[in-house]
Amino acid sequence: MQKKIKLIFFHPFSNIGGADNSLKRLIERLDLKKYSITFVSLNKSFLKKKLNKNIIFKTLNAKRTLFSIFELKKLIKKYEKFESFKKIILISNQNFANIVTSLSVLKNKRVKKILIDRNHIDELDFSKNIWGNIKQNIIKILMKYTYPNADLVIGISKKLSNDLSQFIGKKVKTIYSPGYDKEILHLAKRKIHLNKNFNYIINVSRFTRRKDHLTTLKAFKIASQKLNKLKLILIGYGPEHENIIKNAKKLDIRNKLIILNNIKNPYPYIKKSDLLLLSSRYEGMGNILVEALTLKIPVISTNCNAGPSEILLNGKGGDLVRVGDFNNMGKKIILHFKNKKILKKKTNFARKKLNRFDINYHVKLYKKIFDKI
């Protein structure tokens, strides 16, 4: 009997979002005759209901990622006792998880370590307070200490990879997130009810400070003052939910705003929209841009580090504005509704280049890594 390769995916907080969708798309396409897969998190992963029942899900007894080092170490030791595995590969996502992964198998040469960074290093320059700033500086120090010991470090966009490589002093391989998945076309067919008398703009992202929904709200206000019958749909979840409502009331646009929480399938809403906005302060890539383009929906995005400019081909595949520039974003929204041909032409150009983000190509790259590492 052929020995399997043991894959351990460590993703501390598994929720609806880009990282989990990328992991789902990869894992569900791996041959379970060749791979034994364990998914490890600190919370109950919603992916358990989405993936094959033969995939093992483990919840570590730790409230914070840092405290999970010894729990993760124990789990790995259990798998090391099995002689049936050809090799053991530990794959983690995002800097704090990558640090824990590295420390848990620091001197363990049998376990191969793959660290995936899904956010640009810019994220460590944003903090709410002094404690947050101290915490982020500690993460930077630990990244420089632990990342060089990994067997492979992966970034999900070229700019992210290049900047990370300079920071840690180690080569970083770029593998784009698999945002181009034709299953989206099928999911988008689900029937939803939106008033046909309105034109819809949509933003799909977690309700967090990094996504900067205030820029979206202010840009929409500018556009709605010039354009009639305009509605804004926000799909997401997170700690900024109440602040978004408060800001919408202050801007006097609450009656033009539709907020949908924890929508597992946003694609029918994207398909019914005229335009998608991304107003993030920083991104790893920005999967939602690829997904919108897959559905032929034009996009306007902030030109944040790192992925949007790569996805939108430096503005040839969609409009880019400076981070926080709600005035310019508002003007571009108005221009789009006055002449839809301009952004539609860019959308068609971008769609011709989406194979870079194809799920099948993505899986092929990871299979090669798992075999050779």
NORRABEL-V938594 format. One record per pair of residues at least 24 apart in sequence whose C-alpha atoms are under 7 Angstrom apart, sorted by the first residue. I is the first residue (numbers start at 1). J is the second residue. Records with the same first field share a line. If there is no record, write none. Layout:
# NORRABEL-V938594
I: J + J
This chain:
# NORRABEL-V938594
3: 84 + 85 + 86
4: 34 + 35 + 36 + 84 + 85 + 86
5: 34 + 35 + 36 + 85 + 86 + 87 + 88
6: 35 + 36 + 37 + 85 + 87 + 88 + 89
7: 35 + 36 + 37 + 38 + 88 + 89 + 90
8: 37 + 38 + 39 + 89 + 90 + 91
9: 38 + 39 + 40 + 90 + 91 + 92
10: 39 + 40 + 41 + 91 + 92 + 93
11: 40 + 41 + 92 + 93 + 97
12: 41 + 42 + 65 + 97
13: 41 + 42 + 43
14: 41 + 43 + 45 + 46
15: 45 + 46
16: 264
18: 287
22: 177 + 178
26: 363
65: 97
66: 100
69: 100 + 103 + 104
70: 104
72: 104
73: 104 + 105
88: 112
89: 113
90: 114
91: 115
92: 116
93: 117 + 118
94: 118 + 119
96: 139
99: 142 + 143 + 146
102: 146
112: 151
113: 150 + 151 + 152
114: 150 + 151 + 152 + 153
115: 150 + 152 + 153 + 154
116: 153 + 154 + 155
117: 154 + 155 + 156
118: 155 + 156 + 284
119: 283 + 284
120: 160 + 282 + 283 + 284 + 305 + 306
121: 164
122: 282
123: 282
143: 168
144: 168
156: 284 + 285
157: 284 + 285 + 306 + 307
159: 306
160: 284 + 306
176: 357
177: 287 + 357
178: 357 + 358 + 359 + 362
179: 287 + 290 + 291 + 357 + 358
180: 290 + 291 + 294 + 354 + 357 + 358 + 359
181: 358 + 359
184: 267
185: 295
187: 267
188: 267 + 268 + 271
189: 268
190: 268
192: 268
197: 229
198: 229 + 230 + 231
199: 229 + 230 + 231 + 274
200: 230 + 231 + 232 + 233 + 273 + 274 + 275
201: 231 + 232 + 233 + 273 + 274 + 275 + 276
202: 232 + 233 + 234 + 270 + 273 + 275 + 276 + 277
203: 233 + 234 + 235 + 276 + 277 + 278
204: 234 + 235 + 236
205: 235 + 236
206: 236 + 237 + 238
207: 236 + 237 + 238 + 239 + 240 + 241
208: 238 + 239 + 240
209: 240
210: 280 + 281 + 282
211: 279 + 280 + 281
212: 279 + 280 + 281
213: 244 + 279
215: 279 + 324 + 326
216: 279 + 326
217: 248
218: 326
219: 326 + 327 + 329 + 330
220: 330
221: 253
222: 330
223: 330 + 331 + 333 + 334
231: 256 + 257
232: 256 + 257 + 258
233: 257 + 258 + 259
234: 258 + 259 + 260
235: 259 + 260 + 261 + 263
236: 260 + 261 + 262
237: 261 + 262
271: 295 + 297
275: 299
276: 300
277: 301
278: 302
280: 304
281: 323
282: 306
283: 307
293: 347 + 351
294: 351
296: 347
298: 343 + 344 + 347
312: 350
316: 346
317: 346 + 347 + 349 + 350
318: 343 + 346 + 347
